[in-house]
Amino acid sequence: MKLFGVLGDPVSHSLSPVMHNAAFRALGMDCEYHAFRVNKDNLYNAIYGAYALGFGGLNLTIPLKEKALGIVDPADPAKQIGAVNTIDFKKGITGYNTDGVGARMALTGSGIEIKGKEVLLLGAGGAARAIAFQLAKDGASVIIANRTVERAESLAGEVSRVGRSTACGLDDLKNQIQNCDILINSTAAGMSPKISETIVTSDMMHKNLVVFDIVYNPINTMLLQEAKKAGARTIDGVMMLVYQGAEAFKIWTGCTPPVDVMEKAVRERLS
């Protein structure tokens, strides 16, 4: 049996095990996927321990994606993004990032055009980095809004090398949102157990806005509830989870997983 896993702190909320194990069963593969709580200080030992034990691969979640960059051999675009969410062990310890592809496919799969759109991205962490680079490369203009403005400005400067990107704080979000086509939350606001949190409320939105929350637990986050009040279109975080997971699955196994099976497993568990 080949083992796979997700490392994070916290990690009990992760539905990656449910999703990947459903795909392994559907394909008749002798593999299992588990969640392991690992903090930043123990990340090096955890990655090399999994490598030594013969794991097939790993995923990384909050708050390990950026720390991993200095531990693994990063492939593009992980090196450019500055964050790793997938590790493969076939040829050493190679780091990848599938978050950006997952976000793009979640949007395009919902019929949302990216090129030429104004995107307001909340957050400047590991997932935000991947999303910002991907959407800027796809032709969107990305505004990165973060509580620490300096961090948003730093990321926007990096993203500007591949596309259009600017930065702002959280004090002028209403005006920023009025000029945007797509709002994406890449922060942990609204994630279980803090389900009542949201950075943006309905009075700050407009009805032509697309609101995409990458938080998937709960599915109907407070942000998405507020968006529905405003008459905006909503996209939940399940499909980004599924699509980024499918890309990781391909990297590890060389096989295309059943995306519909993965999505069904996640939504059934959340419901």
RAGI-V915561 format. One record per residue. D_LAST is the distance of its C-alpha to the last C-alpha in whole Angstrom. Layout:
# RAGI-V915561
d_last = <D_LAST & D_LAST>
This chain:
# RAGI-V915561
d_last = <30 & 29 & 27 & 25 & 23 & 22 & 24 & 23 & 24 & 21 & 19 & 17 & 14 & 15 & 12 & 16 & 16 & 13 & 14 & 18 & 18 & 16 & 19 & 22 & 21 & 21 & 24 & 26 & 27 & 28 & 26 & 23 & 21 & 21 & 20 & 23 & 24 & 27 & 29 & 31 & 35 & 33 & 32 & 35 & 36 & 32 & 32 & 36 & 35 & 32 & 35 & 37 & 35 & 34 & 31 & 30 & 28 & 26 & 24 & 24 & 22 & 23 & 26 & 28 & 28 & 31 & 33 & 33 & 35 & 38 & 37 & 36 & 38 & 36 & 36 & 36 & 34 & 33 & 37 & 37 & 33 & 34 & 31 & 29 & 26 & 27 & 30 & 31 & 34 & 36 & 39 & 39 & 36 & 35 & 33 & 31 & 28 & 26 & 24 & 26 & 26 & 22 & 22 & 25 & 23 & 20 & 22 & 25 & 22 & 21 & 25 & 26 & 29 & 30 & 34 & 36 & 33 & 33 & 30 & 29 & 27 & 26 & 27 & 30 & 28 & 28 & 25 & 27 & 30 & 28 & 27 & 30 & 32 & 30 & 30 & 34 & 35 & 33 & 35 & 33 & 35 & 33 & 33 & 32 & 31 & 31 & 32 & 35 & 37 & 39 & 36 & 35 & 38 & 39 & 36 & 37 & 40 & 39 & 37 & 40 & 41 & 39 & 39 & 38 & 37 & 38 & 36 & 36 & 35 & 32 & 35 & 35 & 32 & 32 & 35 & 34 & 31 & 33 & 35 & 32 & 30 & 27 & 25 & 23 & 22 & 22 & 22 & 20 & 20 & 17 & 15 & 14 & 16 & 18 & 15 & 18 & 20 & 21 & 25 & 25 & 25 & 25 & 29 & 29 & 27 & 29 & 27 & 28 & 26 & 24 & 21 & 19 & 17 & 17 & 15 & 11 & 10 & 9 & 9 & 11 & 13 & 16 & 18 & 16 & 16 & 20 & 21 & 19 & 22 & 25 & 24 & 23 & 21 & 18 & 17 & 14 & 14 & 12 & 15 & 18 & 16 & 16 & 20 & 21 & 20 & 21 & 25 & 25 & 24 & 27 & 29 & 29 & 29 & 31 & 28 & 26 & 23 & 20 & 18 & 16 & 15 & 14 & 12 & 10 & 10 & 9 & 6 & 5 & 5 & 4 & 0>
